[in-house]
Amino acid sequence: MNHSDHVEHRNGGYDVSGVRVSLDSIVCSFNQGQSPEAIQENFPLLKLSQIYSAITFYLDHKAEIDQYIEDSKREFEMSEVHLSQENTVLRERLQRARVRPGELQN
């Protein structure tokens, strides 16, 4: 897969070149219907040209990037399950700390 001038593949992920903003972040915002200008409001370090280039890269490689994002989500969920199984005390404390809808903690 060729990379654009504004997207680079490093450390197993895709980032906007020159900044620490993941392609995933832009794709998620774009898929939620945000305009490039709205995305820029959320990521003020980015130039509009970088955002447009990242979106173009995504659209040109949609199947591969969608698969990468899905694999990343699955990997994160698996590591989250693994960590919660390893640390049952922490998991129990977190479950007790959760506020259920309609309930208030004292």
Biopython code that builds the backbone (N, CA, C, O; Angstrom):
import numpy as np
from Bio.PDB.StructureBuilder import StructureBuilder

atoms = [
    (1, "MET", "N", (0.851, -1.169, 0.000)),
    (1, "MET", "CA", (0.000, 0.000, 0.000)),
    (1, "MET", "C", (0.895, 1.230, 0.000)),
    (1, "MET", "O", (1.765, 1.372, 0.859)),
    (2, "ASN", "N", (0.684, 2.104, -0.948)),
    (2, "ASN", "CA", (1.440, 3.353, -0.999)),
    (2, "ASN", "C", (0.903, 4.333, 0.031)),
    (2, "ASN", "O", (-0.303, 4.394, 0.273)),
    (3, "HIS", "N", (1.784, 5.083, 0.623)),
    (3, "HIS", "CA", (1.370, 6.085, 1.598)),
    (3, "HIS", "C", (1.373, 7.462, 0.952)),
    (3, "HIS", "O", (2.133, 7.734, 0.023)),
    (4, "SER", "N", (0.518, 8.308, 1.460)),
    (4, "SER", "CA", (0.467, 9.673, 0.936)),
    (4, "SER", "C", (1.557, 10.497, 1.598)),
    (4, "SER", "O", (2.261, 10.021, 2.488)),
    (5, "ASP", "N", (1.684, 11.721, 1.159)),
    (5, "ASP", "CA", (2.645, 12.627, 1.787)),
    (5, "ASP", "C", (2.246, 12.955, 3.223)),
    (5, "ASP", "O", (3.087, 13.352, 4.030)),
    (6, "HIS", "N", (0.963, 12.790, 3.541)),
    (6, "HIS", "CA", (0.486, 13.169, 4.865)),
    (6, "HIS", "C", (0.155, 11.997, 5.779)),
    (6, "HIS", "O", (-0.268, 12.212, 6.915)),
    (7, "VAL", "N", (0.334, 10.770, 5.319)),
    (7, "VAL", "CA", (0.053, 9.599, 6.152)),
    (7, "VAL", "C", (1.276, 8.700, 6.132)),
    (7, "VAL", "O", (1.848, 8.428, 5.077)),
    (8, "GLU", "N", (1.669, 8.243, 7.312)),
    (8, "GLU", "CA", (2.804, 7.322, 7.386)),
    (8, "GLU", "C", (2.443, 6.142, 8.276)),
    (8, "GLU", "O", (1.653, 6.253, 9.214)),
    (9, "HIS", "N", (3.043, 5.024, 7.950)),
    (9, "HIS", "CA", (2.846, 3.794, 8.718)),
    (9, "HIS", "C", (4.051, 3.623, 9.624)),
    (9, "HIS", "O", (5.174, 3.441, 9.152)),
    (10, "ARG", "N", (3.813, 3.683, 10.941)),
    (10, "ARG", "CA", (4.926, 3.515, 11.882)),
    (10, "ARG", "C", (4.408, 2.866, 13.158)),
    (10, "ARG", "O", (3.268, 3.077, 13.571)),
    (11, "ASN", "N", (5.268, 2.082, 13.762)),
    (11, "ASN", "CA", (4.951, 1.395, 15.017)),
    (11, "ASN", "C", (3.636, 0.619, 14.934)),
    (11, "ASN", "O", (2.882, 0.565, 15.905)),
    (12, "GLY", "N", (3.367, 0.025, 13.786)),
    (12, "GLY", "CA", (2.177, -0.790, 13.627)),
    (12, "GLY", "C", (0.892, -0.031, 13.381)),
    (12, "GLY", "O", (-0.169, -0.643, 13.265)),
    (13, "GLY", "N", (0.962, 1.311, 13.297)),
    (13, "GLY", "CA", (-0.245, 2.101, 13.086)),
    (13, "GLY", "C", (-0.046, 3.132, 11.999)),
    (13, "GLY", "O", (1.044, 3.272, 11.445)),
    (14, "TYR", "N", (-1.097, 3.840, 11.708)),
    (14, "TYR", "CA", (-1.066, 4.898, 10.697)),
    (14, "TYR", "C", (-1.245, 6.241, 11.390)),
    (14, "TYR", "O", (-2.162, 6.417, 12.192)),
    (15, "ASP", "N", (-0.376, 7.173, 11.082)),
    (15, "ASP", "CA", (-0.416, 8.505, 11.670)),
    (15, "ASP", "C", (-0.333, 9.563, 10.587)),
    (15, "ASP", "O", (0.159, 9.314, 9.486)),
    (16, "VAL", "N", (-0.822, 10.741, 10.918)),
    (16, "VAL", "CA", (-0.626, 11.888, 10.046)),
    (16, "VAL", "C", (0.844, 12.278, 10.182)),
    (16, "VAL", "O", (1.349, 12.428, 11.294)),
    (17, "SER", "N", (1.515, 12.438, 9.072)),
    (17, "SER", "CA", (2.949, 12.739, 9.079)),
    (17, "SER", "C", (3.246, 14.018, 9.849)),
    (17, "SER", "O", (2.574, 15.036, 9.685)),
    (18, "GLY", "N", (4.263, 13.940, 10.686)),
    (18, "GLY", "CA", (4.751, 15.115, 11.390)),
    (18, "GLY", "C", (4.016, 15.476, 12.669)),
    (18, "GLY", "O", (4.446, 16.374, 13.392)),
    (19, "VAL", "N", (2.920, 14.796, 12.960)),
    (19, "VAL", "CA", (2.178, 15.059, 14.197)),
    (19, "VAL", "C", (1.765, 13.730, 14.822)),
    (19, "VAL", "O", (1.810, 12.683, 14.176)),
    (20, "ARG", "N", (1.373, 13.789, 16.053)),
    (20, "ARG", "CA", (0.969, 12.570, 16.749)),
    (20, "ARG", "C", (-0.555, 12.442, 16.751)),
    (20, "ARG", "O", (-1.184, 12.367, 17.807)),
    (21, "VAL", "N", (-1.130, 12.418, 15.562)),
    (21, "VAL", "CA", (-2.562, 12.212, 15.400)),
    (21, "VAL", "C", (-2.724, 10.968, 14.534)),
    (21, "VAL", "O", (-2.167, 10.882, 13.440)),
    (22, "SER", "N", (-3.495, 10.008, 15.037)),
    (22, "SER", "CA", (-3.662, 8.767, 14.292)),
    (22, "SER", "C", (-4.654, 8.933, 13.150)),
    (22, "SER", "O", (-5.593, 9.725, 13.230)),
    (23, "LEU", "N", (-4.428, 8.180, 12.100)),
    (23, "LEU", "CA", (-5.376, 8.143, 10.993)),
    (23, "LEU", "C", (-6.727, 7.654, 11.506)),
    (23, "LEU", "O", (-7.772, 8.104, 11.036)),
    (24, "ASP", "N", (-6.707, 6.739, 12.464)),
    (24, "ASP", "CA", (-7.942, 6.205, 13.048)),
    (24, "ASP", "C", (-8.838, 7.336, 13.570)),
    (24, "ASP", "O", (-10.055, 7.309, 13.386)),
    (25, "SER", "N", (-8.229, 8.318, 14.215)),
    (25, "SER", "CA", (-8.989, 9.435, 14.784)),
    (25, "SER", "C", (-9.711, 10.218, 13.701)),
    (25, "SER", "O", (-10.874, 10.588, 13.853)),
    (26, "ILE", "N", (-9.014, 10.461, 12.617)),
    (26, "ILE", "CA", (-9.611, 11.209, 11.516)),
    (26, "ILE", "C", (-10.696, 10.378, 10.847)),
    (26, "ILE", "O", (-11.772, 10.891, 10.541)),
    (27, "VAL", "N", (-10.420, 9.103, 10.619)),
    (27, "VAL", "CA", (-11.391, 8.217, 9.976)),
    (27, "VAL", "C", (-12.656, 8.102, 10.825)),
    (27, "VAL", "O", (-13.765, 8.158, 10.294)),
    (28, "CYS", "N", (-12.498, 7.943, 12.123)),
    (28, "CYS", "CA", (-13.653, 7.843, 13.021)),
    (28, "CYS", "C", (-14.505, 9.107, 12.929)),
    (28, "CYS", "O", (-15.727, 9.026, 12.797)),
    (29, "SER", "N", (-13.873, 10.254, 12.996)),
    (29, "SER", "CA", (-14.591, 11.523, 12.905)),
    (29, "SER", "C", (-15.286, 11.657, 11.550)),
    (29, "SER", "O", (-16.443, 12.069, 11.476)),
    (30, "PHE", "N", (-14.574, 11.306, 10.484)),
    (30, "PHE", "CA", (-15.117, 11.373, 9.133)),
    (30, "PHE", "C", (-16.321, 10.445, 8.982)),
    (30, "PHE", "O", (-17.339, 10.829, 8.406)),
    (31, "ASN", "N", (-16.198, 9.219, 9.504)),
    (31, "ASN", "CA", (-17.288, 8.251, 9.399)),
    (31, "ASN", "C", (-18.490, 8.632, 10.261)),
    (31, "ASN", "O", (-19.595, 8.137, 10.037)),
    (32, "GLN", "N", (-18.283, 9.504, 11.238)),
    (32, "GLN", "CA", (-19.392, 10.013, 12.057)),
    (32, "GLN", "C", (-20.048, 11.224, 11.392)),
    (32, "GLN", "O", (-20.984, 11.805, 11.941)),
    (33, "GLY", "N", (-19.558, 11.600, 10.213)),
    (33, "GLY", "CA", (-20.170, 12.676, 9.452)),
    (33, "GLY", "C", (-19.569, 14.048, 9.672)),
    (33, "GLY", "O", (-20.114, 15.045, 9.198)),
    (34, "GLN", "N", (-18.444, 14.118, 10.392)),
    (34, "GLN", "CA", (-17.823, 15.420, 10.610)),
    (34, "GLN", "C", (-17.134, 15.899, 9.336)),
    (34, "GLN", "O", (-16.543, 15.112, 8.595)),
    (35, "SER", "N", (-17.220, 17.177, 9.104)),
    (35, "SER", "CA", (-16.536, 17.787, 7.964)),
    (35, "SER", "C", (-15.047, 17.930, 8.295)),
    (35, "SER", "O", (-14.666, 17.878, 9.464)),
    (36, "PRO", "N", (-14.210, 18.110, 7.279)),
    (36, "PRO", "CA", (-12.793, 18.364, 7.549)),
    (36, "PRO", "C", (-12.583, 19.568, 8.480)),
    (36, "PRO", "O", (-11.676, 19.561, 9.312)),
    (37, "GLU", "N", (-13.418, 20.590, 8.336)),
    (37, "GLU", "CA", (-13.295, 21.776, 9.192)),
    (37, "GLU", "C", (-13.637, 21.426, 10.646)),
    (37, "GLU", "O", (-12.982, 21.913, 11.568)),
    (38, "ALA", "N", (-14.648, 20.594, 10.853)),
    (38, "ALA", "CA", (-15.000, 20.164, 12.207)),
    (38, "ALA", "C", (-13.904, 19.276, 12.792)),
    (38, "ALA", "O", (-13.597, 19.363, 13.981)),
    (39, "ILE", "N", (-13.324, 18.431, 11.963)),
    (39, "ILE", "CA", (-12.207, 17.587, 12.418)),
    (39, "ILE", "C", (-11.048, 18.467, 12.852)),
    (39, "ILE", "O", (-10.391, 18.187, 13.855)),
    (40, "GLN", "N", (-10.793, 19.534, 12.098)),
    (40, "GLN", "CA", (-9.700, 20.441, 12.441)),
    (40, "GLN", "C", (-9.950, 21.119, 13.786)),
    (40, "GLN", "O", (-9.002, 21.379, 14.527)),
    (41, "GLU", "N", (-11.196, 21.407, 14.110)),
    (41, "GLU", "CA", (-11.506, 21.990, 15.421)),
    (41, "GLU", "C", (-11.109, 21.034, 16.541)),
    (41, "GLU", "O", (-10.665, 21.473, 17.602)),
    (42, "ASN", "N", (-11.268, 19.726, 16.311)),
    (42, "ASN", "CA", (-10.891, 18.725, 17.314)),
    (42, "ASN", "C", (-9.392, 18.455, 17.338)),
    (42, "ASN", "O", (-8.847, 18.020, 18.352)),
    (43, "PHE", "N", (-8.737, 18.714, 16.228)),
    (43, "PHE", "CA", (-7.294, 18.470, 16.104)),
    (43, "PHE", "C", (-6.628, 19.714, 15.526)),
    (43, "PHE", "O", (-6.219, 19.713, 14.365)),
    (44, "PRO", "N", (-6.517, 20.771, 16.319)),
    (44, "PRO", "CA", (-6.024, 22.053, 15.796)),
    (44, "PRO", "C", (-4.571, 22.020, 15.297)),
    (44, "PRO", "O", (-4.145, 22.940, 14.600)),
    (45, "LEU", "N", (-3.816, 20.990, 15.637)),
    (45, "LEU", "CA", (-2.449, 20.874, 15.118)),
    (45, "LEU", "C", (-2.435, 20.561, 13.627)),
    (45, "LEU", "O", (-1.429, 20.777, 12.950)),
    (46, "LEU", "N", (-3.558, 20.050, 13.117)),
    (46, "LEU", "CA", (-3.605, 19.636, 11.720)),
    (46, "LEU", "C", (-4.021, 20.774, 10.803)),
    (46, "LEU", "O", (-4.879, 21.592, 11.138)),
    (47, "LYS", "N", (-3.392, 20.802, 9.643)),
    (47, "LYS", "CA", (-3.807, 21.710, 8.578)),
    (47, "LYS", "C", (-4.937, 21.028, 7.805)),
    (47, "LYS", "O", (-5.026, 19.801, 7.776)),
    (48, "LEU", "N", (-5.786, 21.821, 7.190)),
    (48, "LEU", "CA", (-6.864, 21.238, 6.388)),
    (48, "LEU", "C", (-6.313, 20.330, 5.292)),
    (48, "LEU", "O", (-6.904, 19.295, 4.981)),
    (49, "SER", "N", (-5.182, 20.719, 4.710)),
    (49, "SER", "CA", (-4.592, 19.888, 3.649)),
    (49, "SER", "C", (-4.209, 18.510, 4.184)),
    (49, "SER", "O", (-4.336, 17.518, 3.467)),
    (50, "GLN", "N", (-3.740, 18.430, 5.437)),
    (50, "GLN", "CA", (-3.415, 17.139, 6.035)),
    (50, "GLN", "C", (-4.670, 16.295, 6.245)),
    (50, "GLN", "O", (-4.663, 15.086, 6.012)),
    (51, "ILE", "N", (-5.733, 16.938, 6.681)),
    (51, "ILE", "CA", (-6.990, 16.224, 6.919)),
    (51, "ILE", "C", (-7.557, 15.703, 5.609)),
    (51, "ILE", "O", (-7.939, 14.537, 5.512)),
    (52, "TYR", "N", (-7.611, 16.570, 4.597)),
    (52, "TYR", "CA", (-8.113, 16.137, 3.289)),
    (52, "TYR", "C", (-7.258, 15.003, 2.725)),
    (52, "TYR", "O", (-7.789, 14.052, 2.152)),
    (53, "SER", "N", (-5.946, 15.098, 2.884)),
    (53, "SER", "CA", (-5.055, 14.063, 2.388)),
    (53, "SER", "C", (-5.280, 12.745, 3.133)),
    (53, "SER", "O", (-5.277, 11.676, 2.522)),
    (54, "ALA", "N", (-5.472, 12.821, 4.440)),
    (54, "ALA", "CA", (-5.729, 11.613, 5.232)),
    (54, "ALA", "C", (-7.051, 10.967, 4.819)),
    (54, "ALA", "O", (-7.140, 9.744, 4.709)),
    (55, "ILE", "N", (-8.068, 11.783, 4.594)),
    (55, "ILE", "CA", (-9.366, 11.248, 4.152)),
    (55, "ILE", "C", (-9.243, 10.619, 2.770)),
    (55, "ILE", "O", (-9.813, 9.558, 2.515)),
    (56, "THR", "N", (-8.503, 11.267, 1.881)),
    (56, "THR", "CA", (-8.278, 10.718, 0.543)),
    (56, "THR", "C", (-7.549, 9.387, 0.634)),
    (56, "THR", "O", (-7.912, 8.424, -0.041)),
    (57, "PHE", "N", (-6.517, 9.337, 1.475)),
    (57, "PHE", "CA", (-5.779, 8.092, 1.670)),
    (57, "PHE", "C", (-6.720, 6.994, 2.163)),
    (57, "PHE", "O", (-6.683, 5.867, 1.670)),
    (58, "TYR", "N", (-7.561, 7.333, 3.135)),
    (58, "TYR", "CA", (-8.519, 6.364, 3.659)),
    (58, "TYR", "C", (-9.456, 5.872, 2.550)),
    (58, "TYR", "O", (-9.660, 4.668, 2.398)),
    (59, "LEU", "N", (-10.016, 6.791, 1.787)),
    (59, "LEU", "CA", (-10.956, 6.400, 0.732)),
    (59, "LEU", "C", (-10.280, 5.560, -0.353)),
    (59, "LEU", "O", (-10.895, 4.658, -0.922)),
    (60, "ASP", "N", (-9.023, 5.860, -0.632)),
    (60, "ASP", "CA", (-8.274, 5.078, -1.629)),
    (60, "ASP", "C", (-7.906, 3.683, -1.126)),
    (60, "ASP", "O", (-7.642, 2.785, -1.926)),
    (61, "HIS", "N", (-7.887, 3.498, 0.205)),
    (61, "HIS", "CA", (-7.483, 2.231, 0.818)),
    (61, "HIS", "C", (-8.510, 1.769, 1.845)),
    (61, "HIS", "O", (-8.163, 1.178, 2.867)),
    (62, "LYS", "N", (-9.770, 2.047, 1.559)),
    (62, "LYS", "CA", (-10.844, 1.863, 2.528)),
    (62, "LYS", "C", (-10.897, 0.438, 3.101)),
    (62, "LYS", "O", (-10.970, 0.271, 4.319)),
    (63, "ALA", "N", (-10.863, -0.560, 2.265)),
    (63, "ALA", "CA", (-10.970, -1.944, 2.750)),
    (63, "ALA", "C", (-9.824, -2.283, 3.696)),
    (63, "ALA", "O", (-10.039, -2.870, 4.756)),
    (64, "GLU", "N", (-8.605, -1.912, 3.308)),
    (64, "GLU", "CA", (-7.447, -2.233, 4.155)),
    (64, "GLU", "C", (-7.489, -1.458, 5.476)),
    (64, "GLU", "O", (-7.201, -2.025, 6.531)),
    (65, "ILE", "N", (-7.842, -0.178, 5.430)),
    (65, "ILE", "CA", (-7.867, 0.631, 6.652)),
    (65, "ILE", "C", (-9.020, 0.203, 7.555)),
    (65, "ILE", "O", (-8.855, 0.138, 8.773)),
    (66, "ASP", "N", (-10.183, -0.091, 6.976)),
    (66, "ASP", "CA", (-11.297, -0.589, 7.794)),
    (66, "ASP", "C", (-10.908, -1.890, 8.488)),
    (66, "ASP", "O", (-11.232, -2.086, 9.659)),
    (67, "GLN", "N", (-10.219, -2.775, 7.782)),
    (67, "GLN", "CA", (-9.769, -4.037, 8.381)),
    (67, "GLN", "C", (-8.742, -3.772, 9.486)),
    (67, "GLN", "O", (-8.796, -4.392, 10.548)),
    (68, "TYR", "N", (-7.817, -2.860, 9.236)),
    (68, "TYR", "CA", (-6.812, -2.486, 10.245)),
    (68, "TYR", "C", (-7.497, -1.950, 11.506)),
    (68, "TYR", "O", (-7.124, -2.326, 12.618)),
    (69, "ILE", "N", (-8.496, -1.074, 11.341)),
    (69, "ILE", "CA", (-9.199, -0.500, 12.488)),
    (69, "ILE", "C", (-9.957, -1.594, 13.235)),
    (69, "ILE", "O", (-9.938, -1.631, 14.465)),
    (70, "GLU", "N", (-10.620, -2.479, 12.505)),
    (70, "GLU", "CA", (-11.362, -3.579, 13.141)),
    (70, "GLU", "C", (-10.406, -4.502, 13.906)),
    (70, "GLU", "O", (-10.699, -4.898, 15.034)),
    (71, "ASP", "N", (-9.276, -4.841, 13.301)),
    (71, "ASP", "CA", (-8.275, -5.680, 13.972)),
    (71, "ASP", "C", (-7.749, -4.996, 15.231)),
    (71, "ASP", "O", (-7.557, -5.648, 16.257)),
    (72, "SER", "N", (-7.515, -3.681, 15.158)),
    (72, "SER", "CA", (-7.022, -2.931, 16.317)),
    (72, "SER", "C", (-8.042, -2.941, 17.448)),
    (72, "SER", "O", (-7.677, -3.109, 18.612)),
    (73, "LYS", "N", (-9.324, -2.763, 17.113)),
    (73, "LYS", "CA", (-10.380, -2.806, 18.132)),
    (73, "LYS", "C", (-10.435, -4.170, 18.796)),
    (73, "LYS", "O", (-10.521, -4.273, 20.020)),
    (74, "ARG", "N", (-10.385, -5.219, 17.980)),
    (74, "ARG", "CA", (-10.434, -6.589, 18.503)),
    (74, "ARG", "C", (-9.227, -6.865, 19.408)),
    (74, "ARG", "O", (-9.369, -7.470, 20.470)),
    (75, "GLU", "N", (-8.057, -6.424, 18.985)),
    (75, "GLU", "CA", (-6.839, -6.608, 19.779)),
    (75, "GLU", "C", (-6.950, -5.865, 21.112)),
    (75, "GLU", "O", (-6.556, -6.393, 22.152)),
    (76, "PHE", "N", (-7.484, -4.643, 21.083)),
    (76, "PHE", "CA", (-7.662, -3.861, 22.307)),
    (76, "PHE", "C", (-8.643, -4.558, 23.242)),
    (76, "PHE", "O", (-8.390, -4.656, 24.442)),
    (77, "GLU", "N", (-9.754, -5.039, 22.707)),
    (77, "GLU", "CA", (-10.747, -5.721, 23.528)),
    (77, "GLU", "C", (-10.169, -6.979, 24.165)),
    (77, "GLU", "O", (-10.450, -7.279, 25.325)),
    (78, "MET", "N", (-9.357, -7.716, 23.401)),
    (78, "MET", "CA", (-8.737, -8.934, 23.934)),
    (78, "MET", "C", (-7.758, -8.596, 25.052)),
    (78, "MET", "O", (-7.715, -9.297, 26.064)),
    (79, "SER", "N", (-6.978, -7.542, 24.888)),
    (79, "SER", "CA", (-6.023, -7.165, 25.930)),
    (79, "SER", "C", (-6.763, -6.660, 27.154)),
    (79, "SER", "O", (-6.317, -6.881, 28.280)),
    (80, "GLU", "N", (-7.890, -5.981, 26.954)),
    (80, "GLU", "CA", (-8.691, -5.493, 28.068)),
    (80, "GLU", "C", (-9.264, -6.665, 28.865)),
    (80, "GLU", "O", (-9.259, -6.635, 30.096)),
    (81, "VAL", "N", (-9.754, -7.687, 28.180)),
    (81, "VAL", "CA", (-10.279, -8.882, 28.847)),
    (81, "VAL", "C", (-9.156, -9.581, 29.589)),
    (81, "VAL", "O", (-9.322, -9.991, 30.737)),
    (82, "HIS", "N", (-8.018, -9.716, 28.934)),
    (82, "HIS", "CA", (-6.866, -10.393, 29.545)),
    (82, "HIS", "C", (-6.432, -9.671, 30.821)),
    (82, "HIS", "O", (-6.194, -10.317, 31.842)),
    (83, "LEU", "N", (-6.328, -8.358, 30.775)),
    (83, "LEU", "CA", (-5.914, -7.593, 31.956)),
    (83, "LEU", "C", (-6.938, -7.696, 33.076)),
    (83, "LEU", "O", (-6.565, -7.790, 34.245)),
    (84, "SER", "N", (-8.223, -7.680, 32.736)),
    (84, "SER", "CA", (-9.238, -7.769, 33.787)),
    (84, "SER", "C", (-9.228, -9.153, 34.421)),
    (84, "SER", "O", (-9.550, -9.285, 35.602)),
    (85, "GLN", "N", (-8.867, -10.187, 33.669)),
    (85, "GLN", "CA", (-8.789, -11.531, 34.228)),
    (85, "GLN", "C", (-7.574, -11.671, 35.127)),
    (85, "GLN", "O", (-7.620, -12.396, 36.120)),
    (86, "GLU", "N", (-6.491, -10.987, 34.793)),
    (86, "GLU", "CA", (-5.273, -11.053, 35.593)),
    (86, "GLU", "C", (-5.428, -10.327, 36.926)),
    (86, "GLU", "O", (-4.857, -10.752, 37.930)),
    (87, "ASN", "N", (-6.182, -9.255, 36.946)),
    (87, "ASN", "CA", (-6.274, -8.445, 38.143)),
    (87, "ASN", "C", (-7.730, -8.395, 38.617)),
    (87, "ASN", "O", (-8.434, -7.406, 38.412)),
    (88, "THR", "N", (-8.157, -9.483, 39.252)),
    (88, "THR", "CA", (-9.553, -9.586, 39.673)),
    (88, "THR", "C", (-9.897, -8.558, 40.749)),
    (88, "THR", "O", (-11.030, -8.079, 40.793)),
    (89, "VAL", "N", (-8.948, -8.210, 41.617)),
    (89, "VAL", "CA", (-9.215, -7.218, 42.661)),
    (89, "VAL", "C", (-9.524, -5.868, 42.031)),
    (89, "VAL", "O", (-10.487, -5.203, 42.413)),
    (90, "LEU", "N", (-8.702, -5.465, 41.063)),
    (90, "LEU", "CA", (-8.932, -4.205, 40.370)),
    (90, "LEU", "C", (-10.270, -4.234, 39.646)),
    (90, "LEU", "O", (-11.032, -3.270, 39.713)),
    (91, "ARG", "N", (-10.563, -5.332, 38.952)),
    (91, "ARG", "CA", (-11.828, -5.451, 38.229)),
    (91, "ARG", "C", (-13.009, -5.303, 39.182)),
    (91, "ARG", "O", (-13.974, -4.608, 38.864)),
    (92, "GLU", "N", (-12.946, -5.946, 40.340)),
    (92, "GLU", "CA", (-14.034, -5.851, 41.321)),
    (92, "GLU", "C", (-14.181, -4.422, 41.834)),
    (92, "GLU", "O", (-15.299, -3.930, 41.987)),
    (93, "ARG", "N", (-13.070, -3.758, 42.100)),
    (93, "ARG", "CA", (-13.131, -2.367, 42.567)),
    (93, "ARG", "C", (-13.747, -1.459, 41.517)),
    (93, "ARG", "O", (-14.547, -0.581, 41.840)),
    (94, "LEU", "N", (-13.374, -1.670, 40.255)),
    (94, "LEU", "CA", (-13.934, -0.871, 39.175)),
    (94, "LEU", "C", (-15.428, -1.120, 39.015)),
    (94, "LEU", "O", (-16.198, -0.190, 38.774)),
    (95, "GLN", "N", (-15.829, -2.369, 39.148)),
    (95, "GLN", "CA", (-17.255, -2.681, 39.035)),
    (95, "GLN", "C", (-18.048, -2.033, 40.173)),
    (95, "GLN", "O", (-19.150, -1.535, 39.946)),
    (96, "ARG", "N", (-17.507, -2.035, 41.384)),
    (96, "ARG", "CA", (-18.195, -1.409, 42.517)),
    (96, "ARG", "C", (-18.249, 0.108, 42.351)),
    (96, "ARG", "O", (-19.183, 0.751, 42.831)),
    (97, "ALA", "N", (-17.254, 0.684, 41.677)),
    (97, "ALA", "CA", (-17.181, 2.132, 41.528)),
    (97, "ALA", "C", (-18.105, 2.670, 40.440)),
    (97, "ALA", "O", (-18.389, 3.867, 40.398)),
    (98, "ARG", "N", (-18.564, 1.801, 39.578)),
    (98, "ARG", "CA", (-19.445, 2.255, 38.491)),
    (98, "ARG", "C", (-20.773, 2.730, 39.062)),
    (98, "ARG", "O", (-21.333, 2.112, 39.967)),
    (99, "VAL", "N", (-21.254, 3.811, 38.531)),
    (99, "VAL", "CA", (-22.554, 4.342, 38.917)),
    (99, "VAL", "C", (-23.565, 3.814, 37.910)),
    (99, "VAL", "O", (-23.405, 3.992, 36.703)),
    (100, "ARG", "N", (-24.598, 3.167, 38.412)),
    (100, "ARG", "CA", (-25.628, 2.656, 37.520)),
    (100, "ARG", "C", (-26.608, 3.783, 37.190)),
    (100, "ARG", "O", (-26.829, 4.667, 38.017)),
    (101, "PRO", "N", (-27.191, 3.762, 36.001)),
    (101, "PRO", "CA", (-28.148, 4.806, 35.630)),
    (101, "PRO", "C", (-29.256, 4.922, 36.686)),
    (101, "PRO", "O", (-29.843, 3.924, 37.104)),
    (102, "GLY", "N", (-29.521, 6.143, 37.095)),
    (102, "GLY", "CA", (-30.577, 6.405, 38.075)),
    (102, "GLY", "C", (-30.125, 6.307, 39.516)),
    (102, "GLY", "O", (-30.888, 6.621, 40.429)),
    (103, "GLU", "N", (-28.868, 5.864, 39.735)),
    (103, "GLU", "CA", (-28.364, 5.754, 41.108)),
    (103, "GLU", "C", (-27.330, 6.835, 41.361)),
    (103, "GLU", "O", (-26.636, 7.262, 40.438)),
    (104, "LEU", "N", (-27.223, 7.271, 42.578)),
    (104, "LEU", "CA", (-26.199, 8.228, 42.977)),
    (104, "LEU", "C", (-25.314, 7.567, 44.004)),
    (104, "LEU", "O", (-25.788, 6.790, 44.832)),
    (105, "GLN", "N", (-24.018, 7.874, 43.955)),
    (105, "GLN", "CA", (-23.108, 7.368, 44.982)),
    (105, "GLN", "C", (-23.093, 8.335, 46.148)),
    (105, "GLN", "O", (-23.170, 9.548, 45.955)),
    (106, "ASN", "N", (-22.995, 7.807, 47.347)),
    (106, "ASN", "CA", (-22.896, 8.643, 48.562)),
    (106, "ASN", "C", (-21.466, 8.883, 48.901)),
    (106, "ASN", "O", (-21.170, 9.561, 49.885)),
]
sb = StructureBuilder()
sb.init_structure("model")
sb.init_model(0)
sb.init_chain("A")
sb.init_seg("    ")
for serial, (resi, resn, name, xyz) in enumerate(atoms, 1):
    if name == "N":
        sb.init_residue(resn, " ", resi, " ")
    sb.init_atom(name, np.array(xyz, "f"), 0.0, 1.0, " ", f" {name:<3s}", serial, name[0])
structure = sb.get_structure()
